[in-house]
C-alpha cells in the first residue's frame, strides 16, 4: 500500500513511517522544510513539500495514495488563541483529506486522545470529550469517523497522555522540560492522578494495524500503561535531574493545567483482543530512566 503520512518526522511519525516501510508499504510524507525532506529521503520515503495550511498539497497527497495516516499537529500550547489556531488548522486539513477520499473505501487513520471516564478506566466505547481546551480536536475526529457512512474506511487511534521514546515525549516530557526550567520536578495536586502511556514504537504498530485491518468508524486505544501516578512520574524526573520533587499549582501548566490535574486512566483490552496488538517496549517509568541530567 502507498500511504500518505502527515507529521512523519515527529516522535510518533518517524516510528510510524519506519513501521510501514518495515512491513512492505511505501510512504509519501508531508514535510515542511528542506531538512525534513532530507531526513525523509534518507529513510527511503518520498517527500511532499508543504504544511497543513497548503490544502491543495494535502488534497493531492491524499488523492494519489492508497490510504492516509494523519499525525501532524502544531502542538502550540503557548496561549488559548494559539491552541485554537492549531485546532482550526488541523480541522481544515482533515476536512480536505476527507473530501479527497469520499466514496473510495480507502483507509484514513486519524489521531485523538484517550477519553476520560471518572472513577474507572476509559475504554474504546467511551465518547471523546468535546469540551475543554482541546475539545475542538475531538469534534473534528468525530466528524471524520462519521465519514464511514460516505465511503471512507475512517478510524481513530487514541493516544494516551504520554507517548514516549528514550525518556522524552508527551505530558511526561512537558513535566521534564518544566522541571529543567523551574529547578524543581513538580506535579499538580496530590499527584495521585493517573496518566496512561505508551512507547512510540508500540503505538506505531497499532497505527499500521488500524490502516491494514480496522473497520470503518472504529476507535482504538494505544495504551500500554493503564495509568502511572503523576507523582511517581515526577519522582523519576526529579531523581534523574537531581531536583526536588513537590506539588505545584495547576496554573503552572497554563491551558493544560485542568487536564494535568485530572485522573484519566485508560484500557486497551478491546484493542489488544480485536487487532492482536501487544506492547513490547519499556513502560513509561522505566523509559524515563533514560533522561539525561
QUIFENGI-V244053 format. One line per field, one symbol per residue. ss: DSSP state (H for helix, E for strand, - for the rest). phi: phi as a letter, one per 20 degrees, with the letter a starting at -180 (. if undefined). burial: + if it has 24 or more other C-alpha atoms within 12 Angstrom, else -. Layout:
ss->???
phi->???
burial->???
//
This chain:
ss->-EEEEE----HHHHHHHHHHHH---EEEEEE--HHHHHHHHH---EEEE-----HHHHHHHHH---EEEE---------HHHHHHHHHHHHHHHHHHHHHH-----EEEEEEE--------E------------HHHHHHHHHHHHHHHH--EEEEEEE--EEEE--E-HHHHHHHHHHHHH-EEEEE-----EEEEEEHHHHHHHHHHHHHH----EEEEE--EEEEEHHHHHHHHHHHH--EEEEE-HHHHHHHHHHH---E-E--HHHHHHH--------HHHHHHH---
phi->.edecemfdfgegfffgfffffdnedcddfcecfffffffffendeecfrcffefffgfffffeceacddcfbfledfagfffffffffffffffffgffdgmdmefcddcbeffdcgnbffcfefffeednfdfffffffffffffgecnceebceeeffcdcalncomgffffffffffenbedbfmemefddfbbfgfffffffffffecfffndccdedeefaeffffffffffffemcfdbfcfffgdlfegffgeefbfbdcgffffedlecgcegfffffffefeg
burial->-++++++++++++++++++++---++++++++---++--+--+-+++++++++-+-+++++++-+++++++++++-------++++++++++++++++++++-+++++++++++++----++++-++++---++++++++++++++++--++++++++++++++++++++++++++++++---++++++-+-+++++++++++++++++++++++++++++++++++++++++++++++++---++++---++--+--+++++++++++-++--+-+++-+++++++++++--
//
